[in-house]
Amino acid sequence: MSLDYFGQSMYREDWNGLELVYSCDKIVVTGKFAFGRDTEMLCYLDKLYHYGPVVRELPWGFELQNVKFYERVSLMCYRNNFVLEFYDENKDKLSFYFAIGYNDNSGYCNKWKLEFNPNKILTNCGVWMREFLCKLKGCTVVDGYRNSLEVKEIDLAIDFPVARDCVLYDKGSRLHKMYMLSLLNRTDYYGEAQKHGCTKIYNKGLEAGIDRDLTRLEVTLQLWDYHSVRQYFEGLRVLRHGQMAIGELGNGLNQTDKVLLELLNMHPEYYSRLGRDKKAKLKPYLEDFVQPFTLGLKAFNHVCGWVGWWRTMSIGGICGVDG
């Protein structure tokens, strides 16, 4: 059995000679159980919690390494919380979160919440996840478009095959936090964490142990309209060469202007603070070396189309097609 997950969720796009990869890096889905079926799901998870790693009648049971459980009784949170842990073929730990029973003002509600990284879970634990989703679908009221299921949030990820210091971002008026060891080993956060439009840029190649340049942009989205979300991508700039070769700038700039131009490559937001004459002088060079990024409409619709399969819990659409 094989799962063509990447064919379902990822989209490759050529942009200015670079192959970009779009994907859904996190998804948060909520739903409601059919009457009494939350108890059935709790019994199923309790069995996994106590016996899952050694249950042999389940063909995928051996892949599950551990199930953690904790309970919360506070209002406006889920009561029964589970973290299911796996190890991939490289013995790296993977996990996803599932919760049952929302504590609202009226008491216990038969809602559930699922949160995971599709790029990791569906790729490494795809067969197991398919079985889990089938079980979840069987316990859930899924009736077309009656909103029995709701996609609350996704992280749209875009991978650029360039070094981290080649990707620049104009934060505008948003909050900016940075964790930096070097120009290549840094992570930048823009906006409020876990809020719509929160943006993260980091060295994906370094994080994944890949021996090539790869920088990832992640944007948390709670709306799916292209024209409403593209503003969060408009501050992105990608250097054409990584850094400017001074000799390529010609004789039209003095040494001070050349230094200023290199600084603008690192901080393009300062361009608006220059005088009119200086802007006019430097603009042609900036346009040549710095490429402003535009969110691809077709790529965006492809990833959001995959997210749309969750509205009806189409297992084939979510996990891919058997080969």
MOMOJO-V587418 format. One record per backbone hydrogen bond with DSSP energy under -1.0 kcal/mol. NH is the residue of the N-H (numbers start at 1). CO is the residue of the C=O. E is the energy in kcal/mol with one decimal. If there is no record, write none. Layout:
[[NH	CO	E] [NH	CO	E]]
//
This chain:
[[5	3	-2.0] [8	5	-1.3] [9	5	-1.9] [10	6	-1.7] [11	22	-2.1] [13	20	-2.5] [15	18	-3.2] [18	15	-1.8] [20	13	-3.2] [21	159	-1.3] [22	11	-3.2] [23	157	-2.1] [25	155	-3.2] [27	116	-2.1] [28	153	-2.7] [29	114	-2.7] [30	150	-2.6] [31	112	-1.7] [32	148	-1.0] [33	110	-2.5] [34	139	-2.5] [37	34	-2.4] [41	37	-2.0] [42	38	-2.2] [43	39	-2.2] [44	40	-1.9] [45	41	-2.4] [46	42	-2.5] [47	43	-2.0] [48	44	-1.7] [49	45	-2.7] [50	46	-2.0] [51	47	-3.2] [52	48	-1.4] [54	51	-1.9] [55	51	-1.0] [61	58	-1.9] [63	60	-1.4] [64	61	-1.3] [65	85	-2.1] [66	85	-1.5] [68	83	-2.8] [70	81	-2.1] [72	79	-1.8] [76	103	-3.9] [79	101	-3.3] [80	100	-2.3] [81	70	-2.3] [82	98	-2.8] [83	68	-2.3] [84	96	-2.3] [85	66	-3.1] [86	94	-3.2] [88	92	-2.4] [91	88	-2.3] [94	86	-2.5] [96	84	-1.6] [97	115	-2.7] [98	82	-2.5] [99	113	-2.4] [100	80	-2.6] [101	111	-2.9] [102	109	-1.7] [103	77	-2.9] [104	102	-1.1] [104	107	-2.0] [107	104	-1.6] [109	102	-1.8] [111	109	-1.8] [112	31	-2.6] [113	99	-2.0] [114	29	-3.0] [115	97	-2.6] [116	27	-1.6] [120	117	-1.2] [121	117	-2.6] [122	118	-1.0] [124	120	-2.4] [125	121	-2.9] [129	125	-2.9] [130	126	-2.2] [131	127	-1.7] [132	128	-2.2] [133	129	-2.7] [134	130	-2.1] [135	131	-2.0] [136	132	-2.5] [137	133	-2.9] [138	134	-2.0] [139	135	-1.1] [141	32	-1.8] [142	140	-1.0] [146	143	-1.2] [150	30	-2.6] [152	28	-2.2] [153	28	-1.4] [154	221	-2.1] [155	26	-2.0] [156	219	-2.6] [157	23	-3.0] [158	217	-2.5] [159	21	-2.4] [160	215	-3.3] [162	160	-2.2] [166	163	-1.9] [167	164	-1.5] [168	237	-3.3] [170	235	-2.3] [174	171	-1.7] [177	189	-2.5] [179	187	-2.5] [181	185	-2.9] [182	185	-1.3] [187	179	-2.4] [188	201	-2.4] [189	177	-3.2] [190	199	-2.8] [191	175	-2.5] [195	192	-1.7] [197	220	-3.6] [198	195	-2.3] [199	190	-2.7] [200	218	-2.7] [201	188	-2.1] [202	216	-2.0] [204	202	-1.2] [205	214	-2.3] [207	203	-2.0] [208	204	-2.6] [210	205	-2.7] [212	210	-1.6] [215	160	-3.0] [216	202	-2.5] [217	158	-2.5] [218	200	-3.0] [219	156	-2.0] [220	198	-2.7] [221	154	-3.2] [228	225	-1.0] [229	225	-1.2] [230	226	-1.8] [232	229	-1.8] [233	230	-1.7] [236	233	-1.5] [237	168	-2.9] [238	291	-2.1] [239	166	-2.9] [240	289	-3.4] [248	245	-2.3] [249	246	-1.6] [258	254	-2.0] [259	255	-2.1] [260	256	-2.4] [261	257	-2.5] [262	258	-1.9] [263	259	-2.1] [264	260	-2.1] [265	261	-1.3] [266	262	-1.0] [267	263	-2.1] [270	267	-1.9] [271	268	-1.7] [273	270	-1.5] [274	271	-1.7] [279	275	-2.3] [280	276	-2.2] [281	277	-1.8] [282	278	-2.0] [283	279	-2.4] [286	282	-2.1] [287	283	-2.5] [288	284	-1.3] [289	285	-1.9] [290	286	-2.7] [291	238	-2.9] [293	236	-2.5] [300	296	-2.5] [301	297	-2.5] [302	298	-1.8] [303	299	-2.1] [304	300	-2.5] [305	301	-1.9] [306	302	-1.6] [307	303	-2.0] [308	304	-1.6] [309	306	-1.4] [310	307	-1.7] [311	308	-1.6] [312	309	-1.0] [314	309	-1.8] [315	313	-1.0] [318	314	-2.4] [319	315	-2.9] [320	316	-1.8]]
//
